Amino acid sequence: MTERVIAATDGSAQPNPGPTGWAWVLGDAQGSPIRGESGFLGHATNNVGELTAVAELLASTDPAVPLEIRIDSQYAMNVATGKNRASKNLELIARIKQTLSDRDVTFTWVAAHQADGDLLNAHADHAAQDAVRNRQGRHWTATDFQALDLRHEPVQPDHSRAPMPKPGGCKATTKAGKPCPIDPRPSGLCHVHDPAVQCQAITSKGRRCSVATGGGRCDKHRDRLL
């Protein structure tokens, strides 16, 4: 019986919609990355990046080998498997479904941007963001992934002090109270947490809109002065 291969996929749009990248990573039996690939799509959405990553992974792996895809996008997972009906990206979804029709493929949802989360997902996330930053994709080797040093150690609860961010990472913490693993901007904050690249319009609740736009207003608040 052929052993199931483990992989992870991810997409990244900064802002969303905006410059978009995709990536997939294959792992060994222990879940350590052994090779991967990333690509740059130009202006697109995060959902398109997520779906493209799945399509490219399927096209790059042996259809005769069982495959587990770890993915942090419930949208991509659910439309690819037919659990949810999509109204956009239909051609890309149809391409994925056609490939899945005669393959043994399972999807496993994993939480994104967790300090103690899935290692393959963390590498796929980094590779997709790398494609956005450099405006081009690349092939990734086990050596490339080892150099990133993204291996997460289990985080022990400690309510006596705030969690320390990963060296060189975003200074902010996630809603779960863990260090944000996204690569920072020059300000020390990532595109999700840096107010300088958020909408910052005043919402109906009197709060600042935190939608990442890369600068300027989001579509909902485009006409607002504040």
C-alpha positions as YAML, in Angstrom:
chain: A
units: angstrom
residues:
- id: 1
  name: MET
  ca: [0.00, 0.00, 0.00]
- id: 2
  name: THR
  ca: [1.42, 3.38, -1.03]
- id: 3
  name: GLU
  ca: [1.97, 5.75, 1.89]
- id: 4
  name: ARG
  ca: [0.02, 9.00, 1.78]
- id: 5
  name: VAL
  ca: [2.12, 12.08, 0.98]
- id: 6
  name: ILE
  ca: [1.62, 15.15, 3.17]
- id: 7
  name: ALA
  ca: [1.60, 18.65, 1.68]
- id: 8
  name: ALA
  ca: [0.46, 22.16, 2.55]
- id: 9
  name: THR
  ca: [-0.79, 24.99, 0.35]
- id: 10
  name: ASP
  ca: [-1.28, 28.71, 0.91]
- id: 11
  name: GLY
  ca: [-2.04, 31.95, -0.88]
- id: 12
  name: SER
  ca: [-1.26, 35.55, 0.03]
- id: 13
  name: ALA
  ca: [-2.63, 38.86, -1.25]
- id: 14
  name: GLN
  ca: [-1.13, 42.07, 0.17]
- id: 15
  name: PRO
  ca: [-3.50, 43.89, 0.33]
- id: 16
  name: ASN
  ca: [-6.55, 41.83, -0.62]
- id: 17
  name: PRO
  ca: [-7.18, 42.24, -3.51]
- id: 18
  name: GLY
  ca: [-3.67, 43.18, -4.57]
- id: 19
  name: PRO
  ca: [-0.32, 41.58, -5.44]
- id: 20
  name: THR
  ca: [-0.90, 37.85, -4.92]
- id: 21
  name: GLY
  ca: [1.31, 34.82, -4.47]
- id: 22
  name: TRP
  ca: [0.77, 31.09, -4.00]
- id: 23
  name: ALA
  ca: [2.86, 28.23, -2.68]
- id: 24
  name: TRP
  ca: [2.82, 24.52, -1.94]
- id: 25
  name: VAL
  ca: [5.18, 22.50, 0.25]
- id: 26
  name: LEU
  ca: [5.71, 18.73, 0.42]
- id: 27
  name: GLY
  ca: [6.68, 17.12, 3.71]
- id: 28
  name: ASP
  ca: [8.29, 13.89, 4.80]
- id: 29
  name: ALA
  ca: [6.71, 11.33, 7.14]
- id: 30
  name: GLN
  ca: [7.62, 13.50, 10.15]
- id: 31
  name: GLY
  ca: [6.00, 16.60, 8.63]
- id: 32
  name: SER
  ca: [9.27, 18.39, 7.82]
- id: 33
  name: PRO
  ca: [9.39, 20.25, 4.47]
- id: 34
  name: ILE
  ca: [11.42, 18.61, 1.71]
- id: 35
  name: ARG
  ca: [10.55, 20.67, -1.37]
- id: 36
  name: GLY
  ca: [8.09, 23.23, -2.64]
- id: 37
  name: GLU
  ca: [7.20, 25.78, -5.25]
- id: 38
  name: SER
  ca: [5.79, 29.29, -5.25]
- id: 39
  name: GLY
  ca: [4.48, 31.67, -7.89]
- id: 40
  name: PHE
  ca: [3.35, 35.26, -8.40]
- id: 41
  name: LEU
  ca: [-0.03, 36.02, -9.99]
- id: 42
  name: GLY
  ca: [0.02, 39.80, -10.22]
- id: 43
  name: HIS
  ca: [-3.15, 41.56, -9.05]
- id: 44
  name: ALA
  ca: [-5.65, 39.03, -7.71]
- id: 45
  name: THR
  ca: [-7.38, 37.99, -4.47]
- id: 46
  name: ASN
  ca: [-6.32, 35.81, -1.58]
- id: 47
  name: ASN
  ca: [-8.93, 33.22, -2.60]
- id: 48
  name: VAL
  ca: [-7.42, 32.99, -6.08]
- id: 49
  name: GLY
  ca: [-3.99, 32.51, -4.50]
- id: 50
  name: GLU
  ca: [-5.31, 29.74, -2.25]
- id: 51
  name: LEU
  ca: [-7.02, 27.92, -5.12]
- id: 52
  name: THR
  ca: [-4.03, 28.30, -7.44]
- id: 53
  name: ALA
  ca: [-1.77, 26.75, -4.81]
- id: 54
  name: VAL
  ca: [-4.02, 23.67, -4.67]
- id: 55
  name: ALA
  ca: [-4.20, 23.42, -8.47]
- id: 56
  name: GLU
  ca: [-0.43, 23.74, -8.85]
- id: 57
  name: LEU
  ca: [0.21, 21.14, -6.15]
- id: 58
  name: LEU
  ca: [-2.09, 18.65, -7.85]
- id: 59
  name: ALA
  ca: [-0.40, 19.30, -11.19]
- id: 60
  name: SER
  ca: [3.05, 18.75, -9.69]
- id: 61
  name: THR
  ca: [2.46, 15.48, -7.82]
- id: 62
  name: ASP
  ca: [1.99, 11.89, -8.94]
- id: 63
  name: PRO
  ca: [-1.76, 11.21, -9.32]
- id: 64
  name: ALA
  ca: [-1.18, 7.57, -8.34]
- id: 65
  name: VAL
  ca: [0.09, 8.54, -4.87]
- id: 66
  name: PRO
  ca: [-2.45, 9.30, -2.09]
- id: 67
  name: LEU
  ca: [-2.18, 12.91, -0.94]
- id: 68
  name: GLU
  ca: [-3.14, 14.88, 2.17]
- id: 69
  name: ILE
  ca: [-3.42, 18.64, 1.66]
- id: 70
  name: ARG
  ca: [-3.14, 20.79, 4.78]
- id: 71
  name: ILE
  ca: [-4.80, 24.13, 4.14]
- id: 72
  name: ASP
  ca: [-5.81, 27.15, 6.24]
- id: 73
  name: SER
  ca: [-8.48, 28.39, 3.81]
- id: 74
  name: GLN
  ca: [-11.89, 26.90, 4.53]
- id: 75
  name: TYR
  ca: [-13.17, 28.66, 1.40]
- id: 76
  name: ALA
  ca: [-10.69, 26.90, -0.90]
- id: 77
  name: MET
  ca: [-11.14, 23.55, 0.82]
- id: 78
  name: ASN
  ca: [-14.95, 23.66, 0.76]
- id: 79
  name: VAL
  ca: [-15.39, 24.82, -2.85]
- id: 80
  name: ALA
  ca: [-12.73, 22.38, -4.10]
- id: 81
  name: THR
  ca: [-14.46, 19.44, -2.45]
- id: 82
  name: GLY
  ca: [-17.95, 20.60, -3.45]
- id: 83
  name: LYS
  ca: [-19.14, 21.18, 0.12]
- id: 84
  name: ASN
  ca: [-19.91, 24.81, -0.73]
- id: 85
  name: ARG
  ca: [-21.08, 26.28, -4.03]
- id: 86
  name: ALA
  ca: [-18.95, 29.06, -5.48]
- id: 87
  name: SER
  ca: [-20.05, 32.05, -7.55]
- id: 88
  name: LYS
  ca: [-16.53, 33.22, -8.49]
- id: 89
  name: ASN
  ca: [-13.30, 31.60, -9.68]
- id: 90
  name: LEU
  ca: [-15.36, 28.91, -11.40]
- id: 91
  name: GLU
  ca: [-12.79, 28.01, -14.06]
- id: 92
  name: LEU
  ca: [-10.07, 27.49, -11.46]
- id: 93
  name: ILE
  ca: [-12.38, 25.45, -9.23]
- id: 94
  name: ALA
  ca: [-13.46, 23.30, -12.17]
- id: 95
  name: ARG
  ca: [-9.80, 22.60, -12.96]
- id: 96
  name: ILE
  ca: [-9.23, 21.42, -9.39]
- id: 97
  name: LYS
  ca: [-12.36, 19.26, -9.31]
- id: 98
  name: GLN
  ca: [-11.42, 17.61, -12.59]
- id: 99
  name: THR
  ca: [-8.02, 16.68, -11.17]
- id: 100
  name: LEU
  ca: [-9.54, 15.42, -7.92]
- id: 101
  name: SER
  ca: [-12.08, 13.21, -9.68]
- id: 102
  name: ASP
  ca: [-9.69, 10.28, -10.15]
- id: 103
  name: ARG
  ca: [-7.26, 10.83, -7.27]
- id: 104
  name: ASP
  ca: [-7.09, 9.83, -3.61]
- id: 105
  name: VAL
  ca: [-6.83, 13.26, -1.99]
- id: 106
  name: THR
  ca: [-7.92, 14.36, 1.49]
- id: 107
  name: PHE
  ca: [-8.02, 17.92, 2.84]
- id: 108
  name: THR
  ca: [-7.14, 18.83, 6.44]
- id: 109
  name: TRP
  ca: [-7.92, 22.32, 7.71]
- id: 110
  name: VAL
  ca: [-5.25, 23.90, 9.93]
- id: 111
  name: ALA
  ca: [-5.30, 27.23, 11.74]
- id: 112
  name: ALA
  ca: [-3.12, 29.92, 10.15]
- id: 113
  name: HIS
  ca: [-0.47, 32.09, 11.81]
- id: 114
  name: GLN
  ca: [-0.15, 30.06, 14.99]
- id: 115
  name: ALA
  ca: [3.10, 30.11, 16.94]
- id: 116
  name: ASP
  ca: [2.71, 26.41, 17.64]
- id: 117
  name: GLY
  ca: [0.78, 25.58, 14.47]
- id: 118
  name: ASP
  ca: [1.37, 23.26, 11.53]
- id: 119
  name: LEU
  ca: [4.98, 23.51, 10.32]
- id: 120
  name: LEU
  ca: [4.23, 22.82, 6.65]
- id: 121
  name: ASN
  ca: [1.52, 25.50, 6.66]
- id: 122
  name: ALA
  ca: [3.98, 27.99, 8.15]
- id: 123
  name: HIS
  ca: [6.49, 27.29, 5.35]
- id: 124
  name: ALA
  ca: [3.81, 27.53, 2.65]
- id: 125
  name: ASP
  ca: [2.69, 30.85, 4.13]
- id: 126
  name: HIS
  ca: [6.27, 32.16, 4.10]
- id: 127
  name: ALA
  ca: [6.85, 31.00, 0.51]
- id: 128
  name: ALA
  ca: [3.62, 32.64, -0.73]
- id: 129
  name: GLN
  ca: [4.53, 35.92, 0.99]
- id: 130
  name: ASP
  ca: [8.04, 35.68, -0.45]
- id: 131
  name: ALA
  ca: [6.52, 35.50, -3.95]
- id: 132
  name: VAL
  ca: [4.53, 38.68, -3.25]
- id: 133
  name: ARG
  ca: [7.54, 40.56, -1.88]
- id: 134
  name: ASN
  ca: [9.82, 39.59, -4.76]
- id: 135
  name: ARG
  ca: [7.09, 39.65, -7.44]
- id: 136
  name: GLN
  ca: [8.20, 36.20, -8.62]
- id: 137
  name: GLY
  ca: [8.06, 32.58, -7.56]
- id: 138
  name: ARG
  ca: [10.80, 30.04, -7.08]
- id: 139
  name: HIS
  ca: [11.57, 26.39, -6.35]
- id: 140
  name: TRP
  ca: [12.23, 25.56, -2.70]
- id: 141
  name: THR
  ca: [14.50, 22.80, -1.39]
- id: 142
  name: ALA
  ca: [14.78, 21.19, 2.03]
- id: 143
  name: THR
  ca: [17.91, 23.28, 2.60]
- id: 144
  name: ASP
  ca: [16.01, 26.48, 1.80]
- id: 145
  name: PHE
  ca: [13.33, 25.62, 4.34]
- id: 146
  name: GLN
  ca: [15.86, 24.65, 7.01]
- id: 147
  name: ALA
  ca: [17.50, 28.06, 6.63]
- id: 148
  name: LEU
  ca: [14.20, 29.76, 7.50]
- id: 149
  name: ASP
  ca: [14.19, 28.24, 11.00]
- id: 150
  name: LEU
  ca: [10.39, 28.25, 11.25]
- id: 151
  name: ARG
  ca: [10.23, 25.16, 13.44]
- id: 152
  name: HIS
  ca: [7.82, 25.99, 16.25]
- id: 153
  name: GLU
  ca: [8.28, 24.88, 19.83]
- id: 154
  name: PRO
  ca: [5.15, 24.23, 21.93]
- id: 155
  name: VAL
  ca: [4.08, 27.40, 23.73]
- id: 156
  name: GLN
  ca: [3.47, 26.91, 27.44]
- id: 157
  name: PRO
  ca: [0.75, 29.13, 28.96]
- id: 158
  name: ASP
  ca: [2.32, 31.97, 30.94]
- id: 159
  name: HIS
  ca: [-0.04, 34.66, 32.10]
- id: 160
  name: SER
  ca: [2.62, 36.54, 34.04]
- id: 161
  name: ARG
  ca: [4.06, 38.28, 30.98]
- id: 162
  name: ALA
  ca: [3.24, 39.07, 27.38]
- id: 163
  name: PRO
  ca: [4.52, 36.56, 24.79]
- id: 164
  name: MET
  ca: [7.77, 37.44, 23.12]
- id: 165
  name: PRO
  ca: [7.66, 37.84, 19.33]
- id: 166
  name: LYS
  ca: [9.87, 35.72, 17.10]
- id: 167
  name: PRO
  ca: [13.16, 37.56, 16.38]
- id: 168
  name: GLY
  ca: [12.74, 39.49, 13.16]
- id: 169
  name: GLY
  ca: [8.98, 38.91, 13.14]
- id: 170
  name: CYS
  ca: [6.02, 41.22, 13.56]
- id: 171
  name: LYS
  ca: [5.92, 42.92, 16.97]
- id: 172
  name: ALA
  ca: [2.17, 42.42, 17.34]
- id: 173
  name: THR
  ca: [0.34, 39.47, 18.87]
- id: 174
  name: THR
  ca: [-2.61, 37.60, 17.39]
- id: 175
  name: LYS
  ca: [-6.13, 37.55, 18.83]
- id: 176
  name: ALA
  ca: [-5.14, 34.30, 20.53]
- id: 177
  name: GLY
  ca: [-2.38, 36.16, 22.37]
- id: 178
  name: LYS
  ca: [0.47, 34.54, 20.45]
- id: 179
  name: PRO
  ca: [3.32, 36.20, 18.53]
- id: 180
  name: CYS
  ca: [2.35, 37.13, 14.98]
- id: 181
  name: PRO
  ca: [4.51, 35.05, 12.58]
- id: 182
  name: ILE
  ca: [4.03, 37.29, 9.51]
- id: 183
  name: ASP
  ca: [7.15, 39.03, 8.20]
- id: 184
  name: PRO
  ca: [7.19, 42.69, 9.29]
- id: 185
  name: ARG
  ca: [7.36, 45.93, 7.34]
- id: 186
  name: PRO
  ca: [10.09, 48.50, 8.16]
- id: 187
  name: SER
  ca: [7.84, 49.72, 11.01]
- id: 188
  name: GLY
  ca: [8.26, 46.38, 12.76]
- id: 189
  name: LEU
  ca: [4.62, 45.45, 12.17]
- id: 190
  name: CYS
  ca: [3.20, 43.25, 9.40]
- id: 191
  name: HIS
  ca: [0.65, 44.40, 6.80]
- id: 192
  name: VAL
  ca: [-2.17, 43.08, 9.01]
- id: 193
  name: HIS
  ca: [-1.18, 45.00, 12.16]
- id: 194
  name: ASP
  ca: [0.46, 48.18, 10.81]
- id: 195
  name: PRO
  ca: [-2.02, 51.13, 10.94]
- id: 196
  name: ALA
  ca: [0.01, 52.90, 8.24]
- id: 197
  name: VAL
  ca: [-1.23, 50.40, 5.63]
- id: 198
  name: GLN
  ca: [-4.76, 50.01, 6.97]
- id: 199
  name: CYS
  ca: [-7.93, 51.87, 5.99]
- id: 200
  name: GLN
  ca: [-8.22, 53.72, 9.35]
- id: 201
  name: ALA
  ca: [-11.60, 55.28, 8.46]
- id: 202
  name: ILE
  ca: [-14.00, 55.77, 11.38]
- id: 203
  name: THR
  ca: [-16.62, 52.99, 11.39]
- id: 204
  name: SER
  ca: [-20.25, 53.28, 12.50]
- id: 205
  name: LYS
  ca: [-19.13, 51.99, 15.92]
- id: 206
  name: GLY
  ca: [-16.63, 54.81, 16.29]
- id: 207
  name: ARG
  ca: [-13.58, 52.61, 15.78]
- id: 208
  name: ARG
  ca: [-10.79, 52.76, 13.23]
- id: 209
  name: CYS
  ca: [-11.22, 50.34, 10.30]
- id: 210
  name: SER
  ca: [-8.29, 47.90, 10.34]
- id: 211
  name: VAL
  ca: [-8.71, 46.45, 6.83]
- id: 212
  name: ALA
  ca: [-5.25, 46.11, 5.23]
- id: 213
  name: THR
  ca: [-5.16, 48.22, 2.06]
- id: 214
  name: GLY
  ca: [-1.49, 49.01, 1.55]
- id: 215
  name: GLY
  ca: [-2.40, 52.65, 2.24]
- id: 216
  name: GLY
  ca: [-5.63, 54.55, 1.63]
- id: 217
  name: ARG
  ca: [-9.25, 53.63, 2.21]
- id: 218
  name: CYS
  ca: [-10.86, 50.22, 1.74]
- id: 219
  name: ASP
  ca: [-13.67, 49.77, -0.78]
- id: 220
  name: LYS
  ca: [-16.33, 50.18, 1.91]
- id: 221
  name: HIS
  ca: [-14.92, 53.48, 3.18]
- id: 222
  name: ARG
  ca: [-13.39, 54.83, -0.03]
- id: 223
  name: ASP
  ca: [-15.50, 58.02, 0.03]
- id: 224
  name: ARG
  ca: [-14.91, 58.87, 3.67]
- id: 225
  name: LEU
  ca: [-12.53, 61.65, 4.62]
- id: 226
  name: LEU
  ca: [-11.76, 60.31, 8.12]
...
